[in-house]
Each structure stands twice: as C-alpha cells, then as structure tokens.
Amino acid sequence: MFDNSQNSSLREKALNYLEFLSLYEKELYLESARAVEKVEAPRADESSAMRPAQSSLNPYPAYAPYDSLHQMEAAVGGCLRCTLGSSRNKLVFGTGSSNARVVFIGEAPGAEEDRLGEPFVGRAGKLLDTMLDQIGWERSEVYICNILKCRPPNNRDPLPDEISMCEPYLHEQLRLLDPDWLVALGRVSAQVLLRTTAPLRALRGRVHKYRGKPFWVTYHPAALLRNQNLMPDAHQDLLNLKQMVLAGPDIEGNGI
C-alpha cells in the first residue's frame, strides 16, 4: 500500500496531467476555429463587391437564325468575335424599317456612330438624309447598316478577318429584311461585297447581284463631303435607283 506522501505526489501528478490535457484540447479547438475562419465564405455584400460584374450578353452569339431584327440585335450586342469588339463604345447594328424595300450598306461605323450606336448619324449621315429627301424618300422608309458593326481604329478600312467575322451578321439581317434592292455606299462596301478590286467608277451605273438581290453602287456620303463636284452624279445614282425600285426587282445583274 502507498503511504500518504506517495498518495499526495500521485494526486499532484494526476492533476498536472489533467490540466495539460485541458490546455492541449483548448489549443486544438482554437487552431480549428482559426482554420474555419480562413476558409469561411465572405458575406453576401462583400462577395458581390469582390466579384467582377457579369454580363448576360454572349461574346460569341450565333450568326443565325433569328425570328426578328429586334431579337437579333439584342442577341449580338455583346459580340467579341474580332478585336474591334473590345475597343468599341457601342455596337452599331442598323436602323430603319423592317419592311424596307431598299437597304443601304456602308463599310463600318464612324466616331459618331460608335458613340450613339446608330449608323450614319454624323455629317455624312445628315447628307444621306438630305439626298434621300431630294428623291422623295425618308430615312425611316429604308434600312441602313454597315458590313462591320464596330468602328475600326481611326476609321481605317475593314480588315479581312474582321469582314469574315461580321459579314454573316449582314447575311442574316438581309434574310430577315428580304428587301428588293441593296445599295453599296462607297468603294469599300462595293468591293468587299462584290469580291472585286474594280474602282468605284467601274462599278457605278451597273446593276450587280449580291446573294440573289439586285445590287446598286453609289458614292459614300463622306466622299461627297470631301468633293462636292460629285454631288450631281450621286443624285443621279439615287434617281436611277428609285426608278428601278418602282419598276420592280426583276433585273438581271452580275455579282455573287
């Protein structure tokens, strides 16, 4: 049997050991709690502030098919198929009547178009409105768009890869519109759509074909602002166009 001194010593050792276990368990608990705090999800208000804004627009929208121009415009608004998408201010889809018999096609938006999101709204666009008015047409009666939907830097000509990425959208617009006549505004638009390097003077005054539609070529309004001596010829182009539109779309032409 143990004497009293031995019992006291054992009791003291036992108490010391139990105190050690208590301290050890407490330290383990604190370490676990700190680990949980490190991985705990941020509160709702913090997480929304930390996450970048998410856009519902598709950067690679389908080219076709769409049920309407309105649906298509909403779908392609976030397009980033080419590098112009990341530098634009606004995508410039098109404007005018969905029942238009004539579609005017430029090559790309300019600075004012990029700012406002509508084609031909700068000085060249105002001149186009005036020229349409002179032959008895209104802007709201026709449809106006561009091959490219985003502005190239410094208004340079469209590049081949930009055209290849964007022209299918034009195809779908024309399918939805189903106009009687197409009109290229300027050399670049005419050459791109007709797949030719012929100069503008060789393309004007003749009926071409683009995707089965009669295709007319005239000056870009911006060229007329630079050289007003071309105005009489441009006016005659539109008068001839109006006569052919009134006569009907069944006119032979050359093109693609």
Residue pairs with C-beta under 8 A, 6 or more apart in sequence:
2 10
41 47
42 50
55 78
57 77
57 78
58 75
58 78
58 79
59 78
59 79
59 80
59 81
59 85
60 79
60 80
60 81
61 75
61 76
61 78
61 79
62 75
63 168
63 169
63 171
63 172
64 168
64 171
64 172
64 175
65 172
65 175
66 72
66 75
66 172
66 176
68 98
68 176
69 93
69 94
69 98
69 173
69 176
69 177
72 93
72 169
72 172
72 173
72 176
73 93
73 94
76 91
76 93
76 149
76 169
77 91
77 93
79 85
79 91
79 149
79 150
79 169
80 86
81 165
81 166
82 150
82 161
82 162
82 165
82 166
83 162
84 148
84 150
84 151
84 152
84 162
85 91
85 150
87 150
87 151
87 153
88 114
88 150
88 151
89 114
89 115
89 117
89 151
90 114
90 115
90 116
90 117
91 117
91 149
91 150
92 109
92 113
92 114
92 117
92 118
92 119
92 146
92 149
92 150
92 151
93 117
93 145
93 149
94 119
94 143
94 144
94 145
94 146
94 173
95 118
95 119
95 139
95 143
95 144
95 145
96 103
96 139
96 140
96 141
96 142
96 143
96 144
97 140
97 141
97 142
97 143
98 143
98 176
98 177
100 141
100 142
100 143
100 177
100 179
101 142
101 179
101 180
101 181
101 245
102 142
102 143
102 179
102 180
102 181
102 182
102 183
102 241
102 245
103 142
103 143
103 144
103 145
103 173
103 174
103 177
103 179
103 181
103 182
103 183
104 120
104 128
104 142
104 143
104 144
104 145
104 183
104 185
105 145
105 146
105 147
105 170
105 182
105 183
105 184
105 185
105 189
105 193
106 119
106 120
106 144
106 145
106 146
106 147
106 185
106 186
106 189
106 220
107 146
107 147
107 148
107 157
107 158
107 185
107 186
107 188
107 189
107 192
107 220
108 146
108 147
108 148
108 150
108 151
108 152
108 155
108 158
109 119
109 146
109 148
109 149
109 150
109 151
110 122
110 124
110 151
110 155
110 222
111 122
111 151
111 155
112 121
112 122
112 125
113 119
113 120
113 121
113 122
113 125
113 146
113 151
114 150
114 151
119 125
119 144
119 145
119 146
120 128
120 129
120 144
120 221
123 222
123 225
124 220
124 221
124 222
124 225
125 221
127 221
127 224
127 225
128 139
128 144
128 185
128 221
129 139
131 221
131 234
131 235
131 238
132 138
132 139
132 142
132 238
134 235
134 238
135 235
135 238
135 239
135 242
136 242
137 242
143 177
143 179
145 170
145 173
146 189
147 158
147 163
147 166
147 167
147 170
147 189
147 192
147 193
148 158
148 162
148 163
148 166
149 166
149 169
150 166
152 158
152 159
152 162
157 188
158 166
158 188
158 192
163 192
167 192
171 211
174 182
174 211
174 213
179 213
180 213
180 214
180 245
180 248
180 249
181 213
181 214
181 215
181 216
181 241
181 244
181 245
181 249
182 193
182 210
182 213
182 214
182 215
182 216
183 215
183 216
183 217
183 218
183 241
184 190
184 193
184 194
184 203
184 215
184 216
184 217
184 218
185 218
185 219
185 220
185 221
186 200
186 219
186 220
186 222
186 223
187 199
187 200
187 203
187 220
188 220
189 220
190 196
190 200
190 203
190 217
191 197
191 198
191 203
193 210
193 215
193 256
194 203
194 208
194 210
194 215
194 255
194 256
195 256
196 203
200 217
200 219
203 217
204 217
204 218
204 219
204 233
204 237
205 237
205 240
206 217
206 253
206 254
207 214
207 215
207 216
207 244
207 251
207 252
207 253
207 254
208 214
208 215
208 216
208 217
208 253
208 254
208 255
209 215
209 253
209 254
209 255
209 256
210 255
210 256
211 256
213 249
214 244
214 249
214 251
214 253
215 253
215 255
216 237
216 240
216 241
216 244
217 237
218 234
218 237
218 238
218 241
219 230
219 233
219 234
219 237
223 230
224 230
224 231
224 234
244 251
